[in-house]
Amino acid sequence: MFLILIIGFVSAIYVTNGSMLNTAKTSASTYHLEDGHFELKEQASNDLLKKIASGQKADVKAYYQKKHLKNR
């Protein structure tokens, strides 16, 4: 009985592992995930870097809310 349980658990782990690897590989293209990196046209000033670090210039949530409302 113990061997049957162990074999069942190991088989379930292998099936789940394959499924999760497939999901991880396809989710980046399916859900349009980004890596968080961006490029600027010109070198950023120290003032801009400080504002981005503090959150004054990097309010992503508000940007997408405004974009959504504009597209309505």
KENUZA-852231 format. One line per 5 residues: number of its first residue (from 1); their letters; for each residue x, y, z of C-alpha. Coordinates in Angstrom, 2 decimals. Layout:
NUM = A = X:Y:Z; ...
This chain:
1 = MFLIL = 0.00:0.00:0.00; 2.87:2.32:0.85; 4.52:1.77:-2.56; 1.23:2.51:-4.36; 0.92:5.83:-2.51
6 = IIGFV = 4.53:6.83:-3.20; 4.23:5.97:-6.90; 0.99:7.98:-7.09; 2.57:11.04:-5.47; 5.68:10.90:-7.66
11 = SAIYV = 3.56:10.53:-10.82; 1.44:13.52:-9.79; 4.56:15.61:-9.22; 5.90:14.80:-12.69; 2.59:15.65:-14.38
16 = TNGSM = 2.27:18.90:-12.43; 5.87:19.89:-13.13; 5.43:19.52:-16.89; 2.19:21.46:-16.84; 3.64:24.31:-14.80
21 = LNTAK = 6.72:24.58:-17.02; 4.51:24.81:-20.09; 2.35:27.48:-18.43; 5.40:29.51:-17.40; 6.81:29.44:-20.94
26 = TSAST = 3.56:30.48:-22.64; 2.32:33.03:-20.10; 4.82:35.73:-21.10; 3.45:35.90:-24.64; -0.17:35.20:-23.69
31 = YHLED = -0.45:37.87:-21.00; 2.04:40.34:-22.56; 4.29:40.41:-19.49; 7.17:42.84:-19.52; 10.47:42.67:-17.72
36 = GHFEL = 10.19:46.18:-16.21; 13.12:47.69:-18.11; 12.70:50.78:-20.25; 14.88:53.02:-22.39; 14.96:56.79:-22.58
41 = KEQAS = 15.68:58.79:-25.75; 18.37:60.77:-23.97; 20.35:60.45:-20.77; 18.26:61.04:-17.65; 19.07:63.95:-15.39
46 = NDLLK = 19.65:63.48:-11.68; 16.35:65.26:-10.98; 14.43:62.81:-13.18; 16.14:59.82:-11.55; 15.21:61.11:-8.08
51 = KIASG = 11.57:61.60:-9.16; 11.40:58.10:-10.64; 12.89:56.62:-7.44; 10.40:58.48:-5.24; 7.40:57.58:-7.42
56 = QKADV = 6.56:61.08:-8.64; 7.29:60.19:-12.28; 6.53:56.47:-12.22; 2.84:56.27:-11.37; 2.08:53.34:-13.67
61 = KAYYQ = -1.35:52.61:-12.22; -2.60:56.16:-12.84; -1.13:56.12:-16.37; -3.08:53.01:-17.37; -6.26:54.25:-15.70
66 = KKHLK = -6.09:57.49:-17.71; -5.28:55.52:-20.88; -8.29:53.24:-20.30; -10.63:56.17:-19.73; -9.32:57.94:-22.83
71 = NR = -9.98:54.85:-25.02; -13.64:54.57:-23.96
